[in-house]
Amino acid sequence: MDIMSMLGKLVIVVIGIIVLVVAAALIFYPPEYVYRTLVWQGSDAFDWQKFPYHPLHASATPYLFDEAPDPRVAELFQQLSGARDWNSFLEAKHTQAFIVIKDGAVVYENYFNHTQRDSIVTSFSAAKSFTSALIGIAIQEGYIKSVDDPITTYLPELTKRDPRFREITIRDLLLMSSGLEYQEFRPLLFNSDDILTSYYPDQRKITLENTHIIEPAGQHFQYNKYHPQLLGMILERTTGVPVTTYLQSRIWDKLGMEFDGSWSVDSKTSDFEKMETGVNARAIDFARFGVLFLNGGRWQGKQVIPEAWVNESTRPSLPKNYADYYPKWFTTLPGQGYYKYMWWGMTRAADSYDFTAYGNKGQFIYVSPQKNLVIVRNGIEYGIPTEEWLTLFYKFASQY
């Protein structure tokens, strides 16, 4: 048998295997999910163009930041990064938007890679910080009693699958310490939790039926995209409105957002927000959200989010068994890294700390209360590792 014949047969075998895998997948999963997994493959910064969405509407009277451009911003970032030119560095590192706000004024704002001020960028997992904020507001308004409520108070059907769900609280979801299993990737691909929570067209169904307890809550931090989905269901059941509607009235309107935005949903049929990701907006409006948290939940003299919630959401969470509770990679974060209510934190001296909303491909809303500073970076790709971005921000906040 010649080489060409062998290659031909090998191609036929490979195609046959692929057909069998797809056919098997279609037995167990919706066609829409199989299509997304095979055709869309990995998420990208333009997912907002693929999914249906709920709209967010700009304010009729948008709030505009003061502008005080400061050349020292680029000079210091250039020095800290070792780049020859800061703007060229950002362009080369696949950045879309980079904004620095100090003392309430924009001191640096620039756009790259065919992006401009009115271009939509996405949050990826920075959306989780919006979810957390809405939980705090819902508690203040009496829709939810407490973070210590068992999640089965609001999602009682979970108890029928496993009575141990009664031991998981809203706080456990916010801390990513529920004890629920989460395996990003599995050999059969379609049953991987990361793909299921990204592409399954009925996120309520998959979250209620595909979550499994593997240890008691509170023992370990485990990043888990089922957590925000569970929180989203609690929000819509208690408030009686879609999560996007609640975001619009409780935060978007009150901050005087300058542009329209959206929240991607799992499918037109299910019509449930992708709570783990998918808040799509302009970078300057993401910056407003950062300034809101910088100011303790206050905006133009009005308390939008309870100050106690902002403090509780961002202050250090450093358990005595830190080395066992957090994965080892937390030690690569500047200061001492931690996770609190869907914000990532980094300690500083004298009981101060910085915190950031963070999403895939390097989406950041970085807040440094000590320096009254907010940094927003959105990107097509990371460009540099996450810990390097955070170290840059941390050092910049220390020295600026």
C-alpha positions as a Markdown table, in Angstrom:
| # | Residue | x | y | z |
|---|---|---|---|---|
| 1 | Met | 0.0 | 0.0 | 0.0 |
| 2 | Asp | 1.5 | 3.4 | -1.0 |
| 3 | Ile | 1.6 | 6.4 | 1.3 |
| 4 | Met | -1.2 | 8.3 | -0.5 |
| 5 | Ser | -3.6 | 5.3 | 0.0 |
| 6 | Met | -2.7 | 5.1 | 3.7 |
| 7 | Leu | -3.3 | 8.9 | 4.1 |
| 8 | Gly | -6.6 | 8.6 | 2.3 |
| 9 | Lys | -7.8 | 5.9 | 4.6 |
| 10 | Leu | -6.6 | 7.8 | 7.6 |
| 11 | Val | -8.5 | 10.9 | 6.5 |
| 12 | Ile | -11.6 | 8.7 | 6.1 |
| 13 | Val | -11.2 | 7.2 | 9.6 |
| 14 | Val | -10.7 | 10.7 | 11.1 |
| 15 | Ile | -13.8 | 12.1 | 9.4 |
| 16 | Gly | -15.8 | 9.0 | 10.5 |
| 17 | Ile | -14.8 | 9.5 | 14.1 |
| 18 | Ile | -15.7 | 13.2 | 13.9 |
| 19 | Val | -19.1 | 12.3 | 12.4 |
| 20 | Leu | -19.7 | 9.8 | 15.2 |
| 21 | Val | -18.7 | 12.2 | 17.9 |
| 22 | Val | -21.0 | 14.9 | 16.5 |
| 23 | Ala | -23.9 | 12.4 | 16.1 |
| 24 | Ala | -23.4 | 11.2 | 19.7 |
| 25 | Ala | -23.3 | 14.8 | 21.0 |
| 26 | Leu | -26.6 | 15.6 | 19.2 |
| 27 | Ile | -28.2 | 12.8 | 21.1 |
| 28 | Phe | -27.4 | 14.3 | 24.4 |
| 29 | Tyr | -27.1 | 18.1 | 23.7 |
| 30 | Pro | -29.1 | 20.7 | 21.8 |
| 31 | Pro | -28.0 | 21.3 | 18.2 |
| 32 | Glu | -27.4 | 25.0 | 19.0 |
| 33 | Tyr | -24.9 | 24.0 | 21.8 |
| 34 | Val | -23.1 | 21.5 | 19.5 |
| 35 | Tyr | -22.8 | 24.2 | 16.8 |
| 36 | Arg | -21.5 | 26.8 | 19.1 |
| 37 | Thr | -18.9 | 24.4 | 20.6 |
| 38 | Leu | -17.6 | 23.2 | 17.2 |
| 39 | Val | -17.9 | 26.4 | 15.2 |
| 40 | Trp | -17.3 | 29.2 | 17.7 |
| 41 | Gln | -14.8 | 27.2 | 19.7 |
| 42 | Gly | -12.9 | 29.5 | 22.2 |
| 43 | Ser | -14.5 | 32.8 | 23.4 |
| 44 | Asp | -13.2 | 36.0 | 21.9 |
| 45 | Ala | -13.6 | 39.7 | 22.6 |
| 46 | Phe | -16.4 | 39.9 | 19.9 |
| 47 | Asp | -18.7 | 37.3 | 21.5 |
| 48 | Trp | -21.1 | 40.2 | 22.0 |
| 49 | Gln | -21.8 | 40.1 | 18.3 |
| 50 | Lys | -22.7 | 36.4 | 18.4 |
| 51 | Phe | -25.2 | 36.2 | 21.2 |
| 52 | Pro | -28.7 | 37.7 | 21.5 |
| 53 | Tyr | -28.8 | 40.4 | 24.2 |
| 54 | His | -30.9 | 42.6 | 26.4 |
| 55 | Pro | -30.2 | 46.3 | 25.8 |
| 56 | Leu | -28.9 | 48.9 | 28.2 |
| 57 | His | -29.9 | 52.4 | 27.4 |
| 58 | Ala | -27.7 | 55.5 | 27.7 |
| 59 | Ser | -28.8 | 58.3 | 30.1 |
| 60 | Ala | -30.7 | 61.2 | 28.7 |
| 61 | Thr | -28.3 | 63.4 | 30.7 |
| 62 | Pro | -25.0 | 61.6 | 30.8 |
| 63 | Tyr | -22.4 | 62.4 | 33.4 |
| 64 | Leu | -19.1 | 63.6 | 31.8 |
| 65 | Phe | -15.8 | 63.3 | 33.6 |
| 66 | Asp | -13.5 | 66.3 | 33.9 |
| 67 | Glu | -10.5 | 66.0 | 31.7 |
| 68 | Ala | -7.0 | 66.8 | 32.9 |
| 69 | Pro | -4.5 | 65.0 | 30.6 |
| 70 | Asp | -1.2 | 64.3 | 32.3 |
| 71 | Pro | 1.8 | 63.2 | 30.3 |
| 72 | Arg | 3.3 | 61.7 | 33.4 |
| 73 | Val | 0.9 | 58.8 | 33.1 |
| 74 | Ala | 2.4 | 57.4 | 29.9 |
| 75 | Glu | 5.9 | 58.3 | 31.1 |
| 76 | Leu | 5.5 | 56.3 | 34.3 |
| 77 | Phe | 3.8 | 53.3 | 32.7 |
| 78 | Gln | 6.6 | 53.3 | 30.0 |
| 79 | Gln | 9.2 | 53.3 | 32.7 |
| 80 | Leu | 7.5 | 50.5 | 34.7 |
| 81 | Ser | 6.8 | 48.3 | 31.7 |
| 82 | Gly | 10.3 | 48.8 | 30.1 |
| 83 | Ala | 8.6 | 49.8 | 26.9 |
| 84 | Arg | 10.2 | 52.2 | 24.4 |
| 85 | Asp | 6.8 | 53.9 | 24.0 |
| 86 | Trp | 3.7 | 53.3 | 26.1 |
| 87 | Asn | 1.1 | 53.9 | 23.4 |
| 88 | Ser | 3.0 | 51.6 | 21.0 |
| 89 | Phe | 3.2 | 49.0 | 23.8 |
| 90 | Leu | -0.5 | 49.1 | 24.3 |
| 91 | Glu | -1.2 | 48.7 | 20.6 |
| 92 | Ala | 1.2 | 45.8 | 20.3 |
| 93 | Lys | -0.3 | 44.1 | 23.3 |
| 94 | His | -3.8 | 43.9 | 21.7 |
| 95 | Thr | -5.3 | 46.7 | 23.9 |
| 96 | Gln | -8.6 | 48.3 | 22.8 |
| 97 | Ala | -9.0 | 50.9 | 25.4 |
| 98 | Phe | -6.9 | 52.3 | 28.3 |
| 99 | Ile | -8.2 | 54.9 | 30.7 |
| 100 | Val | -6.8 | 56.3 | 33.9 |
| 101 | Ile | -9.0 | 58.4 | 36.2 |
| 102 | Lys | -7.4 | 60.3 | 39.2 |
| 103 | Asp | -9.3 | 62.4 | 41.7 |
| 104 | Gly | -12.4 | 62.2 | 39.5 |
| 105 | Ala | -10.7 | 63.5 | 36.3 |
| 106 | Val | -9.6 | 61.6 | 33.2 |
| 107 | Val | -5.8 | 62.0 | 33.1 |
| 108 | Tyr | -5.2 | 59.4 | 30.3 |
| 109 | Glu | -7.6 | 58.0 | 27.7 |
| 110 | Asn | -6.5 | 56.3 | 24.5 |
| 111 | Tyr | -7.8 | 53.7 | 22.0 |
| 112 | Phe | -6.1 | 51.1 | 19.9 |
| 113 | Asn | -6.5 | 48.4 | 17.3 |
| 114 | His | -9.4 | 50.0 | 15.3 |
| 115 | Thr | -11.2 | 51.0 | 18.5 |
| 116 | Gln | -12.4 | 54.4 | 19.5 |
| 117 | Arg | -14.3 | 56.0 | 22.4 |
| 118 | Asp | -17.7 | 54.9 | 21.2 |
| 119 | Ser | -16.6 | 51.4 | 20.4 |
| 120 | Ile | -18.2 | 48.5 | 22.3 |
| 121 | Val | -15.9 | 46.4 | 24.4 |
| 122 | Thr | -16.9 | 43.5 | 26.5 |
| 123 | Ser | -16.5 | 42.7 | 30.2 |
| 124 | Phe | -16.0 | 38.9 | 30.1 |
| 125 | Ser | -15.9 | 37.9 | 33.8 |
| 126 | Ala | -15.7 | 41.5 | 35.0 |
| 127 | Ala | -19.5 | 41.1 | 34.6 |
| 128 | Lys | -19.4 | 39.1 | 37.9 |
| 129 | Ser | -18.6 | 42.3 | 39.8 |
| 130 | Phe | -21.8 | 43.8 | 38.4 |
| 131 | Thr | -23.7 | 40.7 | 39.5 |
| 132 | Ser | -22.2 | 41.1 | 43.0 |
| 133 | Ala | -23.2 | 44.8 | 43.2 |
| 134 | Leu | -26.8 | 43.9 | 42.2 |
| 135 | Ile | -27.0 | 41.3 | 45.0 |
| 136 | Gly | -25.9 | 44.0 | 47.5 |
| 137 | Ile | -28.7 | 46.4 | 46.2 |
| 138 | Ala | -31.3 | 43.6 | 46.3 |
| 139 | Ile | -30.4 | 42.9 | 50.0 |
| 140 | Gln | -30.7 | 46.6 | 50.8 |
| 141 | Glu | -34.1 | 46.7 | 49.1 |
| 142 | Gly | -35.4 | 43.7 | 51.0 |
| 143 | Tyr | -35.7 | 41.3 | 48.0 |
| 144 | Ile | -33.0 | 39.1 | 49.6 |
| 145 | Lys | -32.7 | 38.8 | 53.3 |
| 146 | Ser | -29.0 | 38.1 | 53.8 |
| 147 | Val | -25.8 | 36.7 | 52.2 |
| 148 | Asp | -26.1 | 34.0 | 54.9 |
| 149 | Asp | -29.4 | 32.7 | 53.4 |
| 150 | Pro | -29.2 | 29.2 | 52.0 |
| 151 | Ile | -29.5 | 29.3 | 48.2 |
| 152 | Thr | -32.3 | 26.8 | 48.5 |
| 153 | Thr | -34.4 | 29.5 | 50.1 |
| 154 | Tyr | -34.7 | 30.9 | 46.5 |
| 155 | Leu | -33.9 | 27.8 | 44.5 |
| 156 | Pro | -35.7 | 25.0 | 46.4 |
| 157 | Glu | -35.6 | 22.6 | 43.5 |
| 158 | Leu | -31.9 | 22.0 | 44.2 |
| 159 | Thr | -32.8 | 20.3 | 47.5 |
| 160 | Lys | -34.6 | 17.5 | 45.6 |
| 161 | Arg | -31.4 | 16.6 | 43.8 |
| 162 | Asp | -29.2 | 16.8 | 46.9 |
| 163 | Pro | -30.2 | 18.0 | 50.4 |
| 164 | Arg | -26.7 | 19.3 | 51.0 |
| 165 | Phe | -27.5 | 22.3 | 48.8 |
| 166 | Arg | -29.2 | 23.7 | 51.9 |
| 167 | Glu | -25.7 | 24.1 | 53.4 |
| 168 | Ile | -24.5 | 26.5 | 50.6 |
| 169 | Thr | -25.2 | 30.2 | 51.2 |
| 170 | Ile | -25.3 | 33.2 | 48.9 |
| 171 | Arg | -22.0 | 34.2 | 50.6 |
| 172 | Asp | -20.4 | 30.9 | 49.5 |
| 173 | Leu | -21.3 | 31.7 | 45.9 |
| 174 | Leu | -19.9 | 35.2 | 46.1 |
| 175 | Leu | -16.7 | 33.9 | 47.6 |
| 176 | Met | -16.4 | 31.1 | 45.0 |
| 177 | Ser | -16.2 | 28.6 | 47.9 |
| 178 | Ser | -19.4 | 26.6 | 47.5 |
| 179 | Gly | -17.9 | 23.2 | 47.2 |
| 180 | Leu | -19.5 | 22.6 | 43.8 |
| 181 | Glu | -17.6 | 20.7 | 41.2 |
| 182 | Tyr | -16.1 | 22.6 | 38.3 |
| 183 | Gln | -13.8 | 21.1 | 35.8 |
| 184 | Glu | -13.0 | 23.5 | 33.0 |
| 185 | Phe | -12.2 | 20.8 | 30.5 |
| 186 | Arg | -13.1 | 17.1 | 30.3 |
| 187 | Pro | -11.9 | 14.6 | 27.6 |
| 188 | Leu | -15.4 | 14.4 | 25.9 |
| 189 | Leu | -15.3 | 18.2 | 25.3 |
| 190 | Phe | -19.1 | 18.8 | 25.3 |
| 191 | Asn | -19.4 | 18.0 | 29.1 |
| 192 | Ser | -16.6 | 20.4 | 30.1 |
| 193 | Asp | -18.0 | 22.9 | 32.6 |
| 194 | Asp | -16.3 | 25.9 | 31.0 |
| 195 | Ile | -17.9 | 25.1 | 27.6 |
| 196 | Leu | -21.3 | 24.3 | 29.2 |
| 197 | Thr | -21.4 | 27.6 | 31.1 |
| 198 | Ser | -20.3 | 29.5 | 28.0 |
| 199 | Tyr | -22.4 | 28.0 | 25.2 |
| 200 | Tyr | -25.3 | 25.9 | 26.6 |
| 201 | Pro | -28.5 | 27.7 | 25.3 |
| 202 | Asp | -30.4 | 27.2 | 28.6 |
| 203 | Gln | -28.2 | 28.3 | 31.4 |
| 204 | Arg | -31.0 | 28.0 | 34.0 |
| 205 | Lys | -31.4 | 24.3 | 33.1 |
| 206 | Ile | -27.7 | 23.4 | 33.0 |
| 207 | Thr | -27.0 | 25.2 | 36.3 |
| 208 | Leu | -29.9 | 23.6 | 38.2 |
| 209 | Glu | -29.3 | 20.1 | 36.8 |
| 210 | Asn | -25.6 | 19.9 | 36.3 |
| 211 | Thr | -24.2 | 21.2 | 39.5 |
| 212 | His | -22.7 | 18.6 | 41.9 |
| 213 | Ile | -21.4 | 19.0 | 45.5 |
| 214 | Ile | -17.9 | 17.5 | 46.0 |
| 215 | Glu | -17.0 | 19.0 | 49.4 |
| 216 | Pro | -18.5 | 21.1 | 52.2 |
| 217 | Ala | -18.8 | 24.8 | 51.4 |
| 218 | Gly | -16.1 | 27.2 | 52.7 |
| 219 | Gln | -13.2 | 24.9 | 52.5 |
| 220 | His | -11.5 | 26.1 | 49.3 |
| 221 | Phe | -11.7 | 28.8 | 46.7 |
| 222 | Gln | -12.7 | 27.3 | 43.4 |
| 223 | Tyr | -13.4 | 29.6 | 40.4 |
| 224 | Asn | -16.7 | 28.4 | 39.2 |
| 225 | Lys | -19.0 | 30.0 | 36.5 |
| 226 | Tyr | -22.1 | 28.2 | 37.9 |
| 227 | His | -22.0 | 30.6 | 40.8 |
| 228 | Pro | -23.0 | 33.8 | 39.0 |
| 229 | Gln | -25.7 | 31.8 | 37.1 |
| 230 | Leu | -27.2 | 30.8 | 40.4 |
| 231 | Leu | -27.0 | 34.4 | 41.7 |
| 232 | Gly | -28.7 | 35.6 | 38.5 |
| 233 | Met | -31.6 | 33.2 | 39.0 |
| 234 | Ile | -31.9 | 34.4 | 42.6 |
| 235 | Leu | -32.0 | 38.0 | 41.4 |
| 236 | Glu | -34.6 | 37.5 | 38.8 |
| 237 | Arg | -36.8 | 35.4 | 41.1 |
| 238 | Thr | -36.7 | 37.9 | 44.0 |
| 239 | Thr | -36.9 | 41.1 | 42.0 |
| 240 | Gly | -39.4 | 39.9 | 39.5 |
| 241 | Val | -37.6 | 41.5 | 36.6 |
| 242 | Pro | -34.8 | 40.5 | 34.2 |
| 243 | Val | -31.3 | 41.1 | 35.6 |
| 244 | Thr | -30.6 | 43.7 | 32.8 |
| 245 | Thr | -33.7 | 45.6 | 33.8 |
| 246 | Tyr | -32.5 | 45.7 | 37.4 |
| 247 | Leu | -29.0 | 46.8 | 36.3 |
| 248 | Gln | -30.6 | 49.6 | 34.1 |
| 249 | Ser | -32.7 | 51.1 | 36.9 |
| 250 | Arg | -30.4 | 50.6 | 39.9 |
| 251 | Ile | -26.9 | 51.4 | 38.4 |
| 252 | Trp | -26.9 | 52.3 | 34.7 |
| 253 | Asp | -29.4 | 55.2 | 34.9 |
| 254 | Lys | -28.1 | 56.5 | 38.2 |
| 255 | Leu | -24.5 | 56.7 | 36.9 |
| 256 | Gly | -25.5 | 58.7 | 33.9 |
| 257 | Met | -24.0 | 56.2 | 31.5 |
| 258 | Glu | -22.9 | 58.0 | 28.3 |
| 259 | Phe | -23.6 | 55.2 | 25.8 |
| 260 | Asp | -25.9 | 52.3 | 25.2 |
| 261 | Gly | -24.7 | 48.9 | 26.3 |
| 262 | Ser | -26.1 | 45.3 | 26.5 |
| 263 | Trp | -26.0 | 42.1 | 28.5 |
| 264 | Ser | -25.7 | 39.0 | 26.3 |
| 265 | Val | -28.2 | 36.2 | 26.9 |
| 266 | Asp | -27.9 | 32.5 | 26.5 |
| 267 | Ser | -30.4 | 32.2 | 23.7 |
| 268 | Lys | -33.6 | 33.8 | 22.4 |
| 269 | Thr | -35.6 | 31.0 | 23.8 |
| 270 | Ser | -34.2 | 30.9 | 27.3 |
| 271 | Asp | -33.5 | 34.7 | 27.4 |
| 272 | Phe | -31.4 | 34.5 | 30.5 |
| 273 | Glu | -28.4 | 36.8 | 31.0 |
| 274 | Lys | -25.0 | 35.2 | 30.7 |
| 275 | Met | -24.2 | 36.1 | 34.3 |
| 276 | Glu | -20.6 | 35.0 | 34.2 |
| 277 | Thr | -19.8 | 37.3 | 31.3 |
| 278 | Gly | -21.3 | 39.4 | 28.6 |
| 279 | Val | -21.8 | 43.0 | 29.9 |
| 280 | Asn | -21.0 | 44.9 | 26.8 |
| 281 | Ala | -20.3 | 48.7 | 27.0 |
| 282 | Arg | -17.9 | 51.5 | 26.2 |
| 283 | Ala | -14.7 | 51.6 | 28.3 |
| 284 | Ile | -15.6 | 55.0 | 29.7 |
| 285 | Asp | -18.8 | 53.6 | 31.1 |
| 286 | Phe | -16.9 | 50.7 | 32.7 |
| 287 | Ala | -14.8 | 53.4 | 34.3 |
| 288 | Arg | -17.9 | 55.0 | 35.8 |
| 289 | Phe | -18.6 | 51.7 | 37.5 |
| 290 | Gly | -15.0 | 51.7 | 38.9 |
| 291 | Val | -15.4 | 55.2 | 40.2 |
| 292 | Leu | -18.7 | 54.3 | 41.9 |
| 293 | Phe | -16.8 | 51.6 | 43.9 |
| 294 | Leu | -13.9 | 54.0 | 44.5 |
| 295 | Asn | -16.4 | 56.4 | 46.1 |
| 296 | Gly | -17.9 | 53.8 | 48.4 |
| 297 | Gly | -21.0 | 53.3 | 46.3 |
| 298 | Arg | -21.8 | 57.0 | 46.1 |
| 299 | Trp | -22.5 | 58.9 | 42.9 |
| 300 | Gln | -23.0 | 62.7 | 42.7 |
| 301 | Gly | -23.9 | 62.8 | 46.4 |
| 302 | Lys | -26.3 | 59.8 | 46.2 |
| 303 | Gln | -25.8 | 56.4 | 47.6 |
| 304 | Val | -26.3 | 54.0 | 44.7 |
| 305 | Ile | -24.8 | 50.9 | 46.4 |
| 306 | Pro | -24.7 | 50.6 | 50.2 |
| 307 | Glu | -21.3 | 51.7 | 51.5 |
| 308 | Ala | -21.2 | 48.7 | 53.8 |
| 309 | Trp | -21.6 | 46.4 | 50.8 |
| 310 | Val | -18.8 | 48.0 | 48.9 |
| 311 | Asn | -16.5 | 47.7 | 51.8 |
| 312 | Glu | -17.5 | 44.1 | 52.5 |
| 313 | Ser | -17.2 | 43.2 | 48.8 |
| 314 | Thr | -13.6 | 44.4 | 48.5 |
| 315 | Arg | -11.8 | 44.2 | 51.8 |
| 316 | Pro | -9.2 | 41.5 | 52.2 |
| 317 | Ser | -10.3 | 37.9 | 52.7 |
| 318 | Leu | -7.3 | 36.2 | 54.2 |
| 319 | Pro | -8.2 | 33.0 | 56.0 |
| 320 | Lys | -5.8 | 31.5 | 58.5 |
| 321 | Asn | -5.4 | 28.5 | 56.2 |
| 322 | Tyr | -4.6 | 30.8 | 53.3 |
| 323 | Ala | -2.1 | 28.5 | 51.6 |
| 324 | Asp | -4.6 | 25.7 | 51.6 |
| 325 | Tyr | -7.7 | 27.8 | 50.8 |
| 326 | Tyr | -6.3 | 29.6 | 47.7 |
| 327 | Pro | -4.5 | 28.0 | 44.7 |
| 328 | Lys | -0.8 | 28.6 | 44.6 |
| 329 | Trp | -1.0 | 31.1 | 41.7 |
| 330 | Phe | -2.6 | 33.6 | 44.1 |
| 331 | Thr | 1.0 | 34.2 | 45.3 |
| 332 | Thr | 1.9 | 35.7 | 41.9 |
| 333 | Leu | -0.4 | 38.7 | 42.6 |
| 334 | Pro | 1.1 | 41.8 | 44.0 |
| 335 | Gly | 0.8 | 42.4 | 47.7 |
| 336 | Gln | -1.2 | 39.4 | 49.0 |
| 337 | Gly | -3.9 | 38.3 | 46.7 |
| 338 | Tyr | -7.4 | 37.4 | 47.7 |
| 339 | Tyr | -11.0 | 37.1 | 46.3 |
| 340 | Lys | -14.0 | 38.8 | 47.8 |
| 341 | Tyr | -17.6 | 38.9 | 46.5 |
| 342 | Met | -16.5 | 38.6 | 42.9 |
| 343 | Trp | -13.7 | 41.2 | 43.1 |
| 344 | Trp | -10.0 | 40.3 | 43.0 |
| 345 | Gly | -8.0 | 42.1 | 45.7 |
| 346 | Met | -4.3 | 42.9 | 46.5 |
| 347 | Thr | -3.3 | 44.0 | 50.0 |
| 348 | Arg | -1.1 | 47.1 | 50.7 |
| 349 | Ala | 0.5 | 48.3 | 53.9 |
| 350 | Ala | -1.4 | 49.9 | 56.7 |
| 351 | Asp | -4.7 | 48.0 | 56.1 |
| 352 | Ser | -5.1 | 49.5 | 52.6 |
| 353 | Tyr | -5.8 | 47.5 | 49.5 |
| 354 | Asp | -6.5 | 47.7 | 45.7 |
| 355 | Phe | -9.1 | 45.6 | 44.0 |
| 356 | Thr | -10.2 | 44.9 | 40.5 |
| 357 | Ala | -12.9 | 43.5 | 38.3 |
| 358 | Tyr | -11.2 | 41.1 | 35.9 |
| 359 | Gly | -12.2 | 39.2 | 32.8 |
| 360 | Asn | -10.8 | 36.9 | 30.1 |
| 361 | Lys | -8.4 | 38.5 | 27.5 |
| 362 | Gly | -7.3 | 41.1 | 30.0 |
| 363 | Gln | -10.4 | 43.2 | 30.9 |
| 364 | Phe | -9.8 | 45.2 | 34.0 |
| 365 | Ile | -11.6 | 47.8 | 36.1 |
| 366 | Tyr | -8.8 | 48.4 | 38.7 |
| 367 | Val | -9.5 | 50.5 | 41.8 |
| 368 | Ser | -6.9 | 52.0 | 44.2 |
| 369 | Pro | -8.7 | 53.8 | 47.0 |
| 370 | Gln | -5.3 | 54.8 | 48.6 |
| 371 | Lys | -4.6 | 56.9 | 45.5 |
| 372 | Asn | -8.1 | 57.8 | 44.5 |
| 373 | Leu | -7.4 | 56.1 | 41.2 |
| 374 | Val | -9.2 | 53.9 | 38.6 |
| 375 | Ile | -7.6 | 52.2 | 35.7 |
| 376 | Val | -9.6 | 50.5 | 32.9 |
| 377 | Arg | -8.0 | 48.3 | 30.3 |
| 378 | Asn | -10.0 | 46.4 | 27.6 |
| 379 | Gly | -8.3 | 44.1 | 25.1 |
| 380 | Ile | -8.7 | 41.6 | 22.3 |
| 381 | Glu | -6.1 | 39.4 | 23.9 |
| 382 | Tyr | -4.1 | 39.5 | 27.2 |
| 383 | Gly | -1.0 | 40.8 | 25.5 |
| 384 | Ile | 0.9 | 40.0 | 28.7 |
| 385 | Pro | 0.0 | 37.7 | 31.6 |
| 386 | Thr | -2.6 | 38.8 | 34.0 |
| 387 | Glu | -0.2 | 39.1 | 36.9 |
| 388 | Glu | 2.0 | 41.4 | 34.9 |
| 389 | Trp | -0.9 | 43.7 | 34.1 |
| 390 | Leu | -1.9 | 43.8 | 37.8 |
| 391 | Thr | 1.7 | 44.4 | 38.9 |
| 392 | Leu | 1.9 | 47.3 | 36.5 |
| 393 | Phe | -1.3 | 48.8 | 37.8 |
| 394 | Tyr | -0.2 | 48.2 | 41.4 |
| 395 | Lys | 3.2 | 49.8 | 40.9 |
| 396 | Phe | 1.7 | 52.7 | 39.0 |
| 397 | Ala | -0.7 | 53.4 | 41.8 |
| 398 | Ser | 2.1 | 53.3 | 44.3 |
| 399 | Gln | 4.2 | 55.8 | 42.5 |
| 400 | Tyr | 1.9 | 58.1 | 40.7 |
